[in-house]
């Protein structure tokens, strides 16, 4: 994983992390992860 100078995770790594978490997280967290995934894909 690569961190940007502003302290945030690089967009590609964030997208991959969200995708992997969606595979293993309980469904009650799925909506929030989907929202994060959508946000990171919009910024690419």
ChimeraX attribute file (.defattr): number of C-alpha atoms within 10 A of each C-alpha:
attribute: neighborCount
match mode: 1-to-1
recipient: residues
	/A:1	10
	/A:2	12
	/A:3	12
	/A:4	10
	/A:5	8
	/A:6	7
	/A:7	8
	/A:8	10
	/A:9	15
	/A:10	16
	/A:11	19
	/A:12	13
	/A:13	14
	/A:14	20
	/A:15	20
	/A:16	14
	/A:17	15
	/A:18	20
	/A:19	15
	/A:20	11
	/A:21	15
	/A:22	18
	/A:23	10
	/A:24	9
	/A:25	12
	/A:26	9
	/A:27	11
	/A:28	8
	/A:29	11
	/A:30	16
	/A:31	11
	/A:32	13
	/A:33	19
	/A:34	15
	/A:35	12
	/A:36	16
	/A:37	19
	/A:38	13
	/A:39	14
	/A:40	18
	/A:41	13
	/A:42	9
	/A:43	7
	/A:44	9
